[in-house]
Amino acid sequence: MGRSSKAGVTPRPLGAGWVARWLTLMMRWLRVSAFVSVGLVALLIFNAHQARGQVSERMLSMGRELAPLRDLLRGTQSARINGENMFLASTVSDQPLVEVLNRFEQHCLDQTGGLRESFAALPEAARAQVSAKAPAAWRLRHGVMREEKEREGMVVCVARRGQGGFRAWVGDVRRFLHDGELSHLGQLRYVYAQRTETGRTHVLTTFTLGSFNVYRALGQLEPTSGARLEAIPLPPNARRPMTFSLDGMPYAAQLFQVPGKPEDVTRYYLEQLPRLGWTRVMGPGELYSNAVLTRQGKTLTLAAFELDDSGSSSVTLAVGGAEELTAQ
């Protein structure tokens, strides 16, 4: 979580605006990663063709949300979602929007694990029959989704190696459904491209390399030890915690739901955290249950909101490099 510095060089203090923008990036990327991986896999496995338009539009929308934060990224940034590793990269290209999307789509089509060849080998009559009866599923037959508009577009796929074709795909789907490991199916590839005012193309990509367990990332399995926030416990009845951190950056965020009122959540943390060395700076707030605490150069911001009449609360914990705050 910490950021190393060269000998004799004092790291520049992090301002509130800088920390807030990094945390915003993490929260939005968390939503993108979860939605893209789950949405695409659901479409590929269950042929939910009625939802294809909604999923593709949502993926475009999430790309738009990330775009204003592109200045925070330099090259490729590694992140962890409940300990599962995923990458985000940002660049600006002189290539036209269409060409950028074409290149990524071709990358996906070149790595279908033999699905492309299996469909191409079907008799022409069989291909015509399937495409007529299930046109939406037929467009996704290679595991590649593309959506394009005048000034923006996206391509998403699960890149597969080998030439196993249909038979290997069915077996890999069963393995994925059993344990949630996305790498059984392949590696996630998502690109959002947007034409800039100067005519260039801004490109945001999210991808996996190696293992990525979707069930663990979504909080359905016990997270790895690296997914826990240091000296910040979870309430015993917390549901589906999702922890997001950026490798090499002193920021992390954790989201979860818990039965009870927001003030109960804040009371729990204001009782537990001082025992672990945290000092209250402010809170709880009057409009909603929030608090700010510091410990060993880090600042923790807690916000708890009542979800609905079910009696549960949504909780966000954000940890960043501390500013010079004085306990009140």
N, C-alpha and C positions, 0 to 999 in steps of 0.2 A: 504493500500500500504506500510506503514512503517513496520519496523521490531522492535519489542520491545526487550529491553535488561534488564538484572538484575541490581538492584541498585549497583552502584559503579563499574560497568563493562563498559568499553568503547568499542563499536562495532569495529571490525577490518575493516579498510578502504577496499573498494572493488576496485580491480585493473581493468584496462581496459580489459584485457584478460578474467577475470572472468565474467564481465558484458556482454562482447560480446558473450560468450558461453551461458549464460543464455538467452539472447535475441535470439540467434540462436535456442535454444531449443524451445522457445515460438513460433517462426515463423514456425518451422517444425511441431510442435504439432498442431498448428492452421490448417495447410494444411491437416494433417492426420485426425483430428477430422471432418473437413468439408467434406473431400472426403469420409471417411469411412461411416459417417452417411447418406450422400446423395446418394453415390454409392450403398450401400447395400439396402437402402429403395427403390431406383429406380428399382433395380433388382427384389426385392421381389414383388413390386406392379405391375410393368409394364412388367415383364417377358422379360427383354431385354437380351435374352440368347446370342445374337451375341456379346454382350459386356462383357460377364462374364469373359472370359480369360483376357481381358484388365484390368478389374476392379481388379481381384485377383492379377495380376502381379503388378499393381500399388500399391496395399495395401502392398505387400511384399517389394516393393522398398521403400515405406515410412517408413516401419519398419527399414530397413537398415539405413536410414538417421537418425533415432532417436537413434540407438544403440550406436554410438560413444559418445553420451552425457549422457550415463547411470550413470556416476559417479556423476552427479549433483543431482540425485534423491536419497532420503533416505525414503524408505517405499512408502507410497501413497501421492501424491502431488495433491492438489485441484487447479483447474484453472477456469477462467471465460472467455467465448467467448461472447462478447457483453452482458455480465451479466449472461449468461447461464452457469450453473455449470457442469464441467466434471472432471474426475479424471485420473491420470496417475500413474502407479506403476511400479517399477523395482525391480527385484530380480534375484538371481542366484540359480539354483536348481541342485541337484545331479541326478535327474531323467533324463533319456534319452529324446532326442527331441521328439521322437514318443509318449512316454508316457505322456509328458506334453501336447502335442496337443490332445491326446486321452482324457485326463481329461477335458480339456476345451470344446471339442466337446460334450462330454457326459453331461457336465453342460448345454450346450445349448439344447441338445436333451431332457433333463429332464424338460425344461421350454419352451415348444412350444405352450402353451395355448390350448392344445387339438388338434392341427393340426396333430401331429404324430398319435394320436389315430384315428382321422377322416380318414386319408389316409389308416391306417391299416385296418379299417372297410370296405373299398371298396371291392367289389368282385374282385377276382384275375384276371378275364378277363378284367375288367375295368382298373385295375392298369397296366396290361401289355399293353393295348392299349394306355393309356396316356404316359407311359414311352417310347413307341416306336415312337409316334408322336412328342413328345416334350421332348427329353432326358435331355436337359439342364435345363428346367423348373422343370422337375421331380426331378433332383438332389437338387434343391433348395426348394423342397416342404415343408420342415420342417423349412425353414427360416435360415438355417445354411450353411455357405460357408467355405470350407477348401482348402488350397493350401499348398503343401508340396514338398520340394526339399531335396537334400542330407544333407545340413547343415542348413537349415532354413525352416520355415513354419509359417502359420498364420491361425487363426480361427476367424470368425466374425459372429455375429448373433444379433437378437433382442430377448432378453429373455422375455417370456410372462407368466403371471400367469393365473390360472383358467383352465377350460376345455371347453371353449365355442366353440372351433373348427372352422369350415368354417364360420358359420353364424356370430360369434363374430368377426372374422378376417375381413370380408367384412365391417361390421359396423365401426370397429376401423380404417380401411383404409380411409373411408369417413371422419371421424372426423379428422384424421391426415392431409389429403389433405385440409380440410377447414381451419384449424388454425395453422398447422405446429408443433403441440405438439407431440414430439416423444413418450412420455409416454403413449399416446393412444395405440400405438402398443406394447410398452414394453420398456425394458432397453437395451441400446447398450452395447455389449460386443465385444472387439477386443483384440486379443493377437498375438504378434509377438515373436517367439522363435528362437534362433540362437545358434548353437553348438559352444562352445568356443574351443580354442586350447588345453585346459586341459581336454576336454571331458565332461565338465559340460554344462548346458543349461542356457543361459541368457534369461530371460522372461520379456517382456514389455507388459503391459496391459493398455488399455484405456476403460473406462466404464462410464455410467451414473447411477445416483441414484436419482429417482424422476423426477421432471420436467426438460425437455430440449427442447426448441423450436427451431427447425431447421431453420425456416424462420427468426427468430430474430438473430440466430447465423450467418446466411449468410448475414445479413444486409438488409433483405427485410421488416423488421418491425422496428419500433422505439425501440432502445435499452433501457434497464433499466438505471436508474440514475447511478448505479454503474459501467456502461460501459463507462462512460465519463472520459476523462483524466482531472485531476485537473488543472485548470487555463490554459488549452490549448483548444482554440475554434476550431471548424471545419469551413472551408469555407462554405458559404451559399449554394453553388451548389455541395458540396461533395456527391459522389454516393456510396452507400453500404459500409459505414465504418464498419470495423471489429476490435474490440478492444480485446486484449488478455492480461490477467494478471494472476499471480500466487499468490494464497493466502499466506500471510505471507512473501512474498518476495518483495523488493522494485523495481520491474521491471514491465514494461508494454509496449506493442507495439500496434500501430494502423495503419491499412492499409486502403486506400480508393483511389478512382479515382476522378478526377475533370477536367472539361473542362479548357483548357488554357495551356500555356507553363510552364515548370518547374520554370523558373525565376519569373513567376507571382505568383506561390505558395509561393516561398521563400520570395518574396517582401511582400505578405500578412502577413506572420508570423513575419517578422522582423518589420513590422509596428504595429501589434496587441500585440505581446507578451511582449515587454517592458512596455506597459501600465498595464500589469498584474503582473509586478514584475520580469520578466525574463531579464537577462543580456546577451548580445551577447558575445560569446567567440571567435568564428571564423565563417567565411563564409560570403557571398556565395562562393562556390568553383568555380574554373575556368573550370574544366572538366565536371562537372555536378552540378546541383543546390542543394547544401547542406549547412547546417548551424548547429552550436552547441551553445546552450544557457544554462544558469544555473539559478536556483531559489531555495532558501531555502534548500540547500543540495541535490538537484536533478539536473541531467544533461539531457537535451533534445537534441537528435540528429535527424535532419530532412534531408531526402533524397528524391528528386523528380526527376523522369525520364520521358522522353517523350515516350509514348507507341508506337505510329505509326504516320501515316500521318493524323489521325483523329483529331488532335489538342488537345488530352487529355493527362493528366499526371498521373502517378502512384506515390503515396506518401506513405512513411513509416515514422512514428513518433515513436521513441524509447526513453523511459524514464527509467533511472536507478539511483542508488545511485551515487551521484556526487563525482568526484575526485577533487583534488586540482587544479583547472584550473584558469587561470588569463585572464580576458578580454583583447582583443587585439584591 
